[in-house]
């Protein structure tokens, strides 16, 4: 399907420039898409690694909590962990990956850095509760990284899809349209030139007679 334009030399020159820009843009977008896919695959691999590790540690921690609850009772367990040893806030900044703004997350701890991670005394608690708290504390950085990577994967996937649509629009719509229109105008101009040449030859022949 060609564009609806006048078959003039000026239009032909303009369309050739548009085609050159479209072809160059298509190549750049295709390169970007390929690079995005490479980074996306790396992120997916990291995401899977983190998820397996985090789920494994959370499962272990949950088992320890269940054991502690069975030994201590739900009421004593709730009382033991009701007052946290420290306050932790989430700090979110941004970084750019192939024009995609992805989050960078960090924990900011407030309070005494040397304070114990356990918000209770050890007289009325069990070793299972200590183990559960320790596992949760240790897995928090990986848990935060998992959230960061999963969000990055989502944003990268959206950007890949947008880039893919733009690449396809250029490859299967705009570039073929421009080529078809350029071909049509070129043929039209050649036809007009042949017609003009034929008329001139006829006029010359008539004048010679």
N, C-alpha and C positions, 0 to 999 in steps of 0.2 A: 504494500500500500504506500503510494507516494504522497508527498505533501502537495497541497493546493497552492501553487505559486505561479507567477508569470515566468515563462521560459525566456529569460533575458540573460545576457552575459553578466550583468551586475549581480543578478540573483544566483547565477551559477558560481561566481566567485565567493559570494557570501556563504552559500551552502558548503562549498569546499572547505572554507575556514571552520564552519561549525562541525563538519565531519572530522577534521583534524583534531579539534578540541575534544570532541566526543570520544574518539579513539584513544587519545592520550588519557582522558579522564577514566575511561573503562580500564585501561591498563593499571592506573594508579589504584583504583578501587579494587581491582582483582588482586593486586599485590597486598593491599591492606586486608582484604578478606582472608587470604592465605596466611598472613602473619597472625591475624586474630584467631584463626582456627588452631594454629600451633600453640599460642598462649592459652587458649581455651582448653585444649587437650591436657596441657601441663597442669592447669588449675583443677580439672576434673580428676586427674590422677592423685593430686595432693588432697583433694576433697575426700576421695574414697579412703585414702590412707588415714586421714584424721578421723573420719567417721567411724571406721573400724576400731581404732584405738580408743576414742572417746566413749563409744557405746560399750566396749569391753570394760573400761574402768568404771563407768557409771553403773553397770550391772553389778560389778564387784562391790561398789560402795553401797548400792541398794541392799544387797544381801547382808552386808555388815550392819546396816541400819535396822533391817528386819530382825536380825539376831539380837541387837541391842534392845530393841523394843520388846522382844519376847522375854529377855532377862530382866530389864529394868521396869517394864511397864510403860504404856503410852504417856501417862501423865508425867512421870519422872523424866522421860526422854524429852518431852516438850519443854519442860522447865529448864533442863540442862542446856538446851540450844536456843532459848528464847532471847538471850542477850548476846549479840555478836561481839567478838573480840576486837574487831576493827571495822571501819567503814570503807567501802570500795566504790569508787565512781568510774563510770565509763567515759573515756575521752575518744572522740571520733574525729579524725582528720581525713584528708583526701589525697590520693595520688593518681597520676594520669598514666594509663596503659593504652597506647594506640588510640588516643582521643577519647578513651572511656574513663570517666571519673569514678574510681572505686574507693570504698572506705578503708581506712586504716584504723584499727581499734586497739586501744591500750587501757589497761587497768591503772587507776590512780588510787593508791592506798593512803588513807588518812589515819593518823594515830601513831602510836609507838611502834616503830619498825621492829624492835626487838621483842615485842609482846608475843605471847604464845598464840598459836592459831586456835587453841581450844578455849571456848568461852565458858569453861566450867572448871571446878575442882575435880580431882581424880578419886576422891573418897567414895562418892555415891554413883560413879559411872563405871562402864565396862570397857574392856580393851577393844571390843567390837565397835563401839561408838568412836573411840579414838582412831581406829583404822578407817572407819567410814569418813570421818572429818578429814583425815590426812589424804585419803584418795581424792576427795572432792577438791581439796586445796591444791593438790599437785596437778590435777587435770584441768584446772581453770584456764591456764594459758592456751592449752590445746583447744579447749571448748570455745574460747574467744576467737582463736585463729580459724576454727571451723566455721563460725558465723561469718567472719570476714571473707573467707574463701567462697562460701556458698553465695553470698551477696555478689561478689565479684563475678562468679560464674553466671548468675542471673543477668547482670548488667552486660557482660560480654556476649551472652547468647542473644540479647535484644539487639546489640550493635551489629552482630554478625547477620542477623535476619534483615535489619535495615540495609546493610551494605549489600547483601545478596539481592534484595529487591532492586536496588539501584543499578547493580551490575547487570541484572537480567533486563531491566528497562532499557539500558543502553545497548546491550548485546542483541536483544531480540525485537526491539521496537525502534528506537531512535536511529541507530546506525543503519539498519536495513532501509528505513524510510529515507534517510538522507542519500544513501547510495542509489536507491531506486529513482529518487527525484533528480539527482545529478545525471544519472543515465538518461532519463527522459528529456531533460533540458538539453543535454549534449546532442541527442538524436534530433531534437526539434531544431536546434541551431544549425546542425549539419544539413538538415532537410531544407531549411530556409536558404542556406548558402547555395545549395544545389539549385534550388528554384530561381534564386537571383542570377546565378551563373547562366542557367538555361535561357532566362529572359534576355540577358545581355548578349548572348550568342545569337539569339533570334533577331534582336534589334540590329546587331552588327551585320548579320546576313541580309536583312532587309535594306540596310543602308548601302551595302555593296551592290545590290541589284539595282 
